[in-house]
Structures are given as C-alpha cells and as structure tokens.
Amino acid sequence: MQVKILHVVGARPNFMKAAPVMRALASHAGVSQTLVHTGQHYDANMSEIFFRQLGLPAPDVNLEVGFGSHAVQTAHIIMRFEEVALAQQPDLVLVYGDVNSTVAAALVCAKLKIPVGHVEAGLRSFDRSMPEEINRLLTDQVADLLFTPSADGNENLKREGVAPEKIHLVGNVMIDTLIRLLPETEKRRPPVMPAPQSYGLVTLHRPANVDAPEMLVKIMGTLDEISRRLPLIFTIHPRTRQNLQNIGFAPSQASFTLIDPLSYLDFLTLQRHAKLVITDSGGVQEETTYLGVPCLTMRPNTERPVTVELGTNILVGADGARLKMEVARILAGESKPGAVPPLWDGNAGERIAAVIWNFRF
C-alpha cells in the first residue's frame, strides 16, 4: 500500500504536534509525507530553530500567508492551500490544533473530498467568544479521523453527533515531544536565570488579557506586585510587547524580567525548573501538568479540563486577588497535587500512525 499524506502546520504549537506523528509515520515504508507550512505565524529565526530542535524537515511548501484578521488570514490559506491540494492529490491531510490554518485546510479537504485527520480533536472550552473554539468545532465536523488527547474529547465529539468509529483516543502528541526532548534540558543553561534561582515563569498572549489596555494595566500591576515575593520571568509575544509600550509599563522591581520569545528547548528548560507558571496558553497547561509544576491559568475556562481535574492547573481568570492568593499558597508549600493523565506517555504519535495505516483509503 502506498499512502500520500500532507501535514499542515501554521503556528509553533503545530510544529510540536506534527513532529512525533511524522516520525512515527516514517517507519512505514509505504507512506510518503509532505509538510505544508501556511506561514500563519512565521519568524524566520524562531521557526528555523523550532524545526531544527524538533527534528522536523524543512517545509516542502510555504504558503507565506503572514498576519491579518481572522477572516483575511483564513481566506488566504483556503485559496493557497486549495492549489497545493489539487496539485499534490494526497490520500490524507493531517491538521493540528485549533489555529486558522487548521480549519482552513480542513474546509478545503471537505470540499475536495480528501480525507482529513484532526490531531488534538474534541477539546472544548464551551466559550464561542474564542476564535479557537470556532476552529475546533468546524474542523471536527468535517474531519474523517479524530485523534483525541483525553477522554473528555471523546465525550464532547459523541455529544456533537460525530460517529464513534471516527474517534480515536490516542493521547497527547505534545507530550511525545516533551518526553523526547526533556533529557536535553538537564544540562542546558537557561538564557535568563534570576538569583536566587527560585522563580516564576509567565507567558500571556490571549487577546482578552493583553489587547485591552485596562486589563493589561491591571494584570501587569498584579505581576509586578508578585515579583516582590518571587522573581518572575515573562516571555513576551511581540504583540504584547507593543501593547506594554502603548501603556507605558516598566517593571518597578529588578526581579521582574521581560524577555523575547524563546526556542522550545530554552522555554522547556525554564518551565521544568520554575516554582510556578502563570499562563493563558493551552499547551503550557498540558506541559506543566506532565512536569508536575504548579500552573495558574489566567482564563475563566479551559479546553483542557483534564489539566484541572487531574493535573496541576488552577483557573484563576482575571482575578488578581485570586492569583496572588494562589501564588502565596504555592510559596507556602501548599501546591495542588497533580497526576499525569492516561496515555500521556510519549507514544501518541505511534498510535496515530497505527490508526492511519489501518484506515480504508
């Protein structure tokens, strides 16, 4: 059997999810693989570092769509990816996560009657004000293979009317990448390390947190206050840095360090040694749960409830007082105990490859 598979990635979290799947599929002699980068999020230096660290080949195709509104970006991906799909004539297209590239490629495949598989299917925040939630819902409705990271994903899909035979609980491919690369962080020196070496790591990028000036002022004031008790390292997305400049924010404490985005290995090194992590990232909620690092998520909801139910994650929303209280509890040695969810064992990529190999094309 000869099977031609296209992988569509558009943002850094997609790279981490695609790498273990491509590696597992490469063990099947009858599979040929093409990597399509939509260019949805593209920084030449950082993207190249990510591809090299993750062991991904250079993209075979780069659609170079760049930044834009959700509508403009999605439309450009649809138009450009359709040309690629028609030229390549793949047997299966794999899409990852919940970015605009995910739903755009899935819609193209549905129209062209090309089977599509969704890696990280079934996750739901039940908050349709989030663009990612719309992307998840639409992608899962047109996908032929739905690969879920946790049992709640299966339940969500069945409730939405997805045929059970399409749904496959495989575990978390992000954790595959983490487990493979974690040993490389053991002797790696982080680019920034405060003294003393007990610190908190911060990463925020959701529009609700960083795009509204009033909210950003409130959040940064709270973080500045926390940094008096615990040194903080804040890895700042370029958009967030611009917003901080717009509000004129500068830390009042030398223990509050603002740095540019890091490579995967550098960020993972900081994350594994952190006293706690403050975030609004879905992937970071998962990684901290596996690492056993306390995670305080500045969102009112999460599409990854297993990280709250089983893991180390606590939702604090936009409540600064709650955030400070939870930080104080962690510093007092009262961290929430956490466990690693089932099938987060480093073998999700192999399980996905096995399902694909047995799929009736």
N, C-alpha and C positions, 0 to 999 in steps of 0.2 A: 504494500500500500504506500502510495506517495501522497503526502498531505502538505499543502502550502498554507502557511499561517502568517498573517500580518499582525504585528503588535503595534498598538497606537498609544503613544505617551505624549503628554503635553506639559507636565509640571514635575518638579523634583520628586514628590511622593510617588508619582507613577514610575519613576526610574527604579525606586527601591522595591516596588511590587513586581515589575516586569523582570528584573534580573534573575530571581530564582526560578521563574517559570521558563524563561528562555534557556537557562542552564539545564533544567530537568528535561525539556523537550529535545535538547541537543543530543541526548543519549539515545534517541530513537532515530535510526538510520533513514527511515522513510519520511522524515519531516524536514522541510526547508522553511526557514524563517526570515522575515523581512521586518526591520524596525523602522517605524514611521514616527518622526518627531514633528508634532504640529507647530512647535515654536511658540506655543501659548505663553509660556514663561521661559524666556531664554536670555541667559547671561553667558557669553562665550566662555569666560574663565571658569565660572562656577559649574556650568553644565559639563564642561570637559573634565573637571576634577571629579564630579559625581560619576560620570561614565567610567572613568579610569578606576576609581576606588571600588565601584560596584562590579567591575569586570564585564561591563556591557560593551558590545561592539559599537563603533561609531554608527549613528543612524544612517540607514540606506537612503532615506528620503527625509528632507526637512521642508515642511510646508511654509515656514517662516511667516506665520500669521501675525506675530507680535501682539502688542497690547491693544485694547479697545474696550468698548462697552460689551456687556454680555451678549447683546444681540449681534453687534458687528463682528465680534470675535467668533461666535458660533456660526454665523453665516459664512464667514471666510473659510473656516475649517470645513464646513459642509461642501462648499464649492470646490476647494482644492483637493480634499480627500476623495471626493467622487471620481475625479480624474485618475487618481492613483489606484483606486479600487477597480475601475474599469480596465486600466492598463494591466494591473497585476493579476486580476481574476483569482483571488485567493479562495481556498476551501473554507477558511475560518478567519475571522478577525477577532482579536482579543483586545478589550478595552479595560482600563484600570481606574478604580476610584470613582470620583464624583466631580471632576472638573469639566469645563465646557468641551474639551476635546473628547471626553468620554461619551457624552450624549450626542455630540455632532457626528462622530464616527458611527455610533450605533444606529442613528436615524438613516444615514446613508446606506448602511448594510441592509436595514429593513426594507428600504425602497428597492434596492438592487437584488433582494432575495439571497443575500450572502449570509450564512450563519454567523452569529456573533456570540462571543462568550464574555461575560462580565465578571472580572475578578474583583472581589470585595462587594458582592451583591447583598441586597437585603438590609443594609444599615439604614436606620430611620431615626431622625431627631423629632419627627412629627411637628416640625416648625417650617411651614412653607414660606416664611419670610426669608429663609436662607436659599440662595440660588443653588447651592449644592444639593439641597433636598429635592428640588425640582429635577435636577440632573439625575439623581438616583432613581426617582420614581419612573421617569420616562425611559431610562436605559433598561431598567428591569422589566418593563412591559414589553419591550421588543427583543430582548435577548433570548437566545436558544439554550445557552448553558449559563447557569447562575451559580457562581462559586462563592459560598458564604464563609466568613471567618469565625462565626459563632452561632450558636443555636437560635438566638433571637432573630437572626437574619432569616432563617428558615421559616420561623413562625410569621414574621412580617410578610414574606412573599406568599405563603399559603393563604393568609388572610386577604391579600390583594388579588387572589384568584389565579396565581401562577401555578401551572401544572406541576405537581410534585416531582414528576420524572425529570424535570428540567433543573431541579435544585440539588446542589451537591455541597455538603458541609465538608470543607477541606482544611480549615484552619487559616492562620494569618500569615500571608506571604511577607508582610513587613517584618515579622519576627524571624522568618527564614534569613533575611538579610542581616538582621541584628545579630543573630546567633553566629552566623558565619564570620562576621567582621569584629565581634566583640573581643576576641583574643588580641587583635591588632591594637586595641586601645590600652592594653595592660601596661605597656612601657611607653606609650605615647604621652608627650607632654603637651597639655592644652596651650593654645596660644595666649590665653589670659588665665591667670590664677591669682585670686586675691590672697592677701595674708591678713589674718590667719586663713588656713585653707578650707574652713567650713564656709560654704556659700550657697546661695540660691540661684537658680537659673531661670530666666524669664524669656518667653517668646510669645508675642501677641501680634496678630495680623488681621483678625476679623474686622470688617468694616464697622460693625456695631461698637467695637471697642476703640478703634484707632482713627476713624474718619470723622466722628462728631467731636468738634473742639471741646465742648463742655465735658463730655465723657472722658476724653483723653486727659484733660487737665485733672479731673478727679482721680483717674487711675494712676497717673504719674505721681501725684501728690501722695497717694497711699503707698506706692512702691518706694518713694523717697523716704517716707517715714519708716517703712520696714527695714530699709538698708541701714538704719541706725542700730538695729539689733543683729542683722545678718547681712553680710556683704552680698550684693546682687550683681549678676552679670546678665545684661539684657541684649540679646542678639536681635538687631533691628532690621526689619524689612525696609527697603528703600522708600516705600510709600509712607511708612510710619515715621522714618527719619525726617522726611519733608514735613509731615504734619507736626512733628515736635518743633521744628524750626518755625513753623507758622504760629505756634502758640508761645514761642519764646522760652521753651523749657530747657533748663540745665540742672543737673543734679546738684543738690546742696551738700551732698556727702561724697567724700573721696571713695567711699565703699560702694558707690553705685556706678558701675561701669557700663557704658554703652558701646557696643561693638557691631561691626558689619556682620552679615550672614556668614556662617562657617561651612566648610566642607562637611560631608556626612560623618567622617571619622572624627574630626575635631569636635563636632557637636555631640556625638555619641560619647566621647571621652569626658566632656564636661557633664553630660547628663548622668552618666553612671556614678560619678563621684559627688554629685550635688546632694546637699542636705534636703532640698526640696525643689520642685519645679512649679513655676506659675505659668500657665499657658492658656491658649484658646484653640490649640491645634489638636485635631483628632489623632494624628499619628503619634504625637508626643504622649497623649493619654495612654496609648497602647504600649509604647516603648517603656514608659515609667512603670506600668503595671508589670511587665516582664522583668524589669530590673529591680523591682521592689523599692523604688524611690517614691516618696510621697509626692502626689500631684494635686495641685489646686487649680481647677479649671474655671476661668472667668467667662462662663456661659451659663444660661439658665437651663440648658438641656444638652444632651449629647446623643449622637447616633451610635455611640459605642457604650451602651449601658452596662455591658459586662465588665468594663473597667471600674465602674462604681460598685456593682453588685459583688464582684469577686476580687477586683484589683485594688490598687492604692489610690484611686482617683476620688476626689471630692468636688462636687459642683458648688461654687461659691457665687456664681453670677457676677453682677456688677456691685455687689455689696462690699464696700471697702472695710467696714467694721468686721464683717464675717471673715474676710480674707486675713485681716490682722489677727483675729482670734485663732484661726486655724494655724497660722504661722506660729503663734505663741505656743499652741498645744504641741506642735511638732518639735519645737525647740525645747519644750519641757519633757520630751521623751514619750509623748502620748500619740505617736503616729498610728494611723489606721492600719491594721494588719491586712495584708493582701496575698492573693494566690494567683498563680498563672492559669488562665482559662484552658480548658481542654483543647487539644490539637494545636496549641501554640508551641510546637516542638521542633520547628526547623524543617519540617517535611511537607509543608503545604504545596510547594512547587511540584514535588513528585506526585502528590495526589491529584493535582490539576492535570498534569501530563498523562496520568493513567486514564482519567475520565476522557480526555480528548482522544487518546489513542483508541478507545473503545466506542467513540461516537460514530454513529452511522452517517457518513457524509453523502 
